[in-house]
């Protein structure tokens, strides 16, 4: 049976959360928003620990193993998400009207886990403005609100390079767990691309998130060389289902 997850009794030291990119996103959302009901978050699990789900802002994430397809489909129909994110190995169990397919890359953990610290000279307002200009985010206010809340729990990390007082390249993550992390955004201003700035900020962010498996969700066959140089390798495909 799929039921609400008891956050207070939840034990995050489950191998799935260190080795599965979507599960990493779910655990990071549990850690960040789990007890914040006003943030419109809900978390679910299957009684046998095989399946974990998170629902926030009409975006459902599914990780684990689907043992009862009809039960899951009934559950999805009941909560009516706008988007569903899952790995490709679960996709055959779900049917959607439209979907996008991409790749998940992994960089296996290196070194020891460090306390995450960020440069106080770089503000979330500056990052939001930069990422908006580079078409990496849709809404600056939502980005700042979510990042600030994650930052208050030490679950947000970023690196940026400035020139003449303005950000020209940045890497960002607010999907961080004790076992893994997802690098959400990497961007470099158009006039500064091809000069190694993106590599530098991403490598710096990798170092900041050491001791964890690191994941990237990216478009298929795009930026392969860039991530190969950063020691990322192909792990799986992911599917985003829209207008379920």
Steps between C-alpha positions, in 0.01 A plus 500: 500500500622851412457732797625825650858482616553560872784754481583462870554126462677518165850355478693650206789254517359287219729398214244607242540865596874497435491327164185626329475858370123532534513350850766759584257774398226342715722477808620857456138617483416298812797655682415853385121509494389192691355680801394815315138430411450857379740427215242270338721193532392140551708185531394141456644154519402140448475297818775260392752788441512420128355828370541865600317803362504875557246753382573873497360776282309238296828323417505132596828308531502120509793278599546137592321192373141482376346176623133585449445699181124543543541628854752761385286609204199543730713701740629727221148554370386595850771763563500628137855633457588734217844346448653163589875438521635145507785288365447319170493158663168599661356665189337188355278491808366852440308645206494873423370722222836666437850437626857617470800272527845589625812353657614463859874526560683397816833597650579242772582647839852625558660595831321570826175686561561866583284762664348704218597869503424764239665826398327784689594735215256317271131555579201293400357812335806521274477130418129525421557799273785321318315168461189680375701684235652167391151339482586247770205586727146623435424699814757696699283535811436126523869425449605742775232374741586133453877557503484717811300238688742222398791727589360548851531123546847486343357309204592745225840544333624723220812636334527808281757700310459875477653748260454877544262426785267277299465122493624349174487131598334302780413150618222426749352216706215491748452123477747387766489195729761334723551237227458686171420828326357621170668793324191686378645783295824581319507815286748738340418831333514478120801731457710293742429147379778274380753656738484247783284698742221240507751224569656701782175577686372143459827350624489736798144394577601135469775558756252669732269196475777241543428164659167467316392341175426794270231494231411716202178488297573614146370494144594190305833526312559859617812627683649149517859623469453760772375249754748231396783738594335537841502118547126457452384188317169372368283336763142478372231677300225703661149577385288805570132441434290812449124554518439160648 
